[in-house]
C-alpha cells in the first residue's frame, strides 16, 4: 500500500527504462536468428523476464553481461546476449509448460514462433492472462493450418500449439493489434508462400522494423485514402543476430509527461524516448490539449526514432480521441484520462473497446477510479466522456494492472488529500523503479 499526496513542482530530467515491446522482440528474434544478438537497454521488468524464461525453457542460451569494451555503448553497462538457435532450432520443452506470467505479448508472439517448430508446446499464464482473449491468434493460426487449442475450450490460455508447417495466407483483422499481427507474421516466417496481414489502421510496427534489421523481407502497402494497412512478409530468409539498442519506453515516459503538465511549477525532461509514429499518439494529444511540449535531439537508433521530450506545467483543455489515433496511444489511455480529468472542459475517448481486454478492463477501472476521485465520467461502449474538475484523494485498487497503478499515482499528485494505491508492487510488470524515478523529480 502506498500513500500519495499533493505535490509541489516536479523538476529535472530522467531516462526512462527500455521499451517493453522492443525488449520482448529482441529476445524472440534473437532466439530464432543465427548467431548472437546483443541488446543494450533491455527492460528488466516482470513481463520481459517472462519472455526470457520461456525461451530458456526452449533451449536458448541467454546471458546477462556487462559491457567490457568501449567499442560500442558505455563501459560496464548491462547487456543481454541471446545465442540464437536458428528458425527451427528451439528445443522441445517436453512436459514443461511455458509460463508467460502476466504478459499478453509473450503468449501471442511466442505462439507464432511455436507454430513453426516441429513439436507440441503448452503455454499458460497468471489469472489475468488466463482470462484474456486468445481466439484472436487461434483463428489465424488455424487458417495457416496450425492447430492452436485452448485447453479449457474458452479461447484463453492454457494453450497447446501443435507446431508444424504454417501456410502463407492473407489475413484481414478487424482489430489493430500488434500482438496479433506479430503472431501471424512470425508464423509466416515458416511458410513457403508470402503472408499478407491487413489491419484497420497501423498498429505498432516494431516487429516489422526489427525483422527487417535481422534480414527479413517485408513490404507495407497503404492506400492514401484509407486507414487500413497491409503488411506482406516474404519467407525463405535466414535471420542474422544483431546489435540492438532499446529506446526508452514512451508508455513509461507518459506518466512523467502527464505529471510535468499537471503539477503546477513543473518542468521535466525525459531523455532518449522512442517516438516511433505508431506509438507517439500521446504527443499529438498533449499538443491538442494545449500542453507545452518540446521534442528535441531527434535521431534514429537502429531503425527506431528517438528524442528528448520536455514538458512544463500547462493549463490543458479537453479534446476528442478516436479512430486511427487509438492504436498509437492504446497503453497511455489511463494516464491521458487523468490529464482529461484535470483539463478544462470535456474529453471524449472513442474506438477504444480494446481497453476492455487488457490486464484488467481498463475502461471500467479508469471510470471507477476517476469517479472515486470526484470526477464526472461516463463509460461508453468503446470509451468514455470525462468532464474536467478538481480531484480529491481516494483509495485505488489497481487490481494487479500496472498502468492503472501508475496513472492513478499521477492523479494522486494533483488531488486534494491522500490517495492510496493498494497494490503498488504491480508496477514491476513494466516499470520496477517507477516510484524511485518519480521521487527523483520531487
Ligand atoms: C503490444 C501491443 C499492444 C499493447 C501491449 C504491447 C506489443 O497490444 O497494448 O501493451 O508489444 O505488441 P495489442 O496488440 O493487443 O493492441
Boltz pocket constraint, residues with backbone or C-beta under 6 A from the ligand:
constraints:
  - pocket:
      binder: B
      contacts: [[A, 20], [A, 21], [A, 22], [A, 105], [A, 176], [A, 177], [A, 178], [A, 179], [A, 180], [A, 182], [A, 203], [A, 204], [A, 330], [A, 331], [A, 354]]
      max_distance: 6.0
